[in-house]
Amino acid sequence: MKTCAKALYFDTAATTPVAAEVRARMFDCLGDDGYEANPAAQHAAGRAAALRIEQAREEIAAEFGCAADEVIFTSGATEANNLALRGVALAHAAQGRHLLTSAIEHAAVLACCTALQSEGYEISTLAPNRDGWIEPENVRAALRADTLLLSLMHTNNETGVLQPIAAIAEIAAEAGVLLHVDAAQAAGKFSIDLQQLPIDLLSLSAHKFHGPKGIGCLIVRNRRHLRLRPLLYGGGQEFGLRSGTLPTHQIIGLSTALRLAAARRSADLIKVAALKQQFLDQLRAHLAFQVHGDPARCSPYIVNLAIPGISSTALINQLADRVAIASGSACASGTPEASHVLRAMGLADASLHGAVRISFSREHDSAAIDAAVHHITAAVQRIRELAA
């Protein structure tokens, strides 16, 4: 039977391939001599597993400049976002019931805010400018005396636009408002030093930086003073904030992937930026297109663009067996609605329905870029011929 060649994978904003060293470290934990015991158990095997988890916790804390006991393991950034927003809102409702976020946040934040609104909380939503970022002065103007929490992402998952988090963090700190940052698209790729940035809660997922799916964490600064209401109840694991048996092998996968990403961060940024520029230059030689989001603020790992007259659905379908790309957030895949992020940026309908996201990684090379441009150009030609 003839087998098809593997499609080029340019959807790394959705998830990244697990690094070989990460897989090896995880498999070691699953072997006969691994950390197979429940880390909550008090026997020797359980204590060994718990010790290895604490070592991983310390490695993660060192990357972000926080205390080890401020790292709370979750199933990923979606759970971490929900724990941050609901945890703060339910625990501190007496201090205020107003939450501030933006229209370009991940669905995990926006849906959680909608749920809180139905429970009597007031939610204000900031609009981005046309370049896709939230202006700090608009944050300052929207803060109120009863604002409890501000939730903004670090790097947008659809456009790749980096938000001015440092300036916004200073504004929140001056106002005495808690700041939650969804760093799913930023952790590992960019340096985030919580000794320098006054961020109170930070969410991340391992599978965005070549770690396994199903594991992430919420960093809670000053955890002993910033109380949260847990989402899950049970055995009281994770300092009472996240009950459930800790997955030792996934936690080690998270810490290993983060350590590898940090060690090669600068080189990866240079490499990926060059690959993205190569992609844009070569594609521009064949096709006209519009890039969405401020290029000066955009992550080298993501580009969002639209080719005039070409719908995202048609292009993705034509490329399905050749190049994996996306039309927006993977968490909203299959949803016919146009991107809420691009709509909030004020894009016209033609651009909304033509927008595709191409995302890059350290595993790409120049040859992969050449091939992707070739396949995209050919796909556009086929679509135009079919429409003629």
Buried (B, 14 or more C-beta within 10 A) or exposed (E): EEEEEEBBBBBBBBBBEBBEBBBEBBEEBEEEEBBBBBBBBEEEEBEBBBEBBBBBBBBBBBBBBBBBBBBBBBBBBBBBBBBBBBBBBBBBBEEBBBBBBBBBBBBBBBBBBEBBEEEEBBBBBBBBEEBBBBBBEBBBEBBBEEBBBBBBBBBBBBBBBBBBBEBBBBBBBEBEBBBBBBBBBBBBBBBBEBEEBBBBBBBBBBBBBBBBBBBBBBBBBEBEEBEBBBBBEEEEBBBEBBBBEBBBBBBBBBBBBBBBBBEEBEEBBEBBBEBBEBBBEBBEEBBEBBBBBBEEBBBBBBBBBBBEEBBBEBBBEBBEEBBBBBBBBEEBEEEEEBBBBBBBBEBEEBBBBBBBBBBBBBBBEEEBBEBBBBBBBBBBEEBEEEEE
